[in-house]
Amino acid sequence: VLGANRCTYADLRSGAVRLLEINHTLPTPADRLHLILCQPPAEDWTADTLHGIFKVHVLWRTKEGWSGKDTETALGTEPA
């Protein structure tokens, strides 16, 4: 989870690298990695770019709930 005002590409890239480092140290690596933001990314292209490069999903809060790639899977709300 990145704190308030940490939504630029540089912030997200740093968070993704940290997630990959942590995942590398786990006895059983996670199947999916999710970076959670307090607000939408500063640049529209960053979430897709981060996923394309690092395979890290980026999610952020909206007034209606959550946004980002595969939010249903990340939040466990996928229809059965």
Order of alpha helices (4+ residues) and beta strands (2+ residues): alpha-beta-alpha-beta-beta-alpha
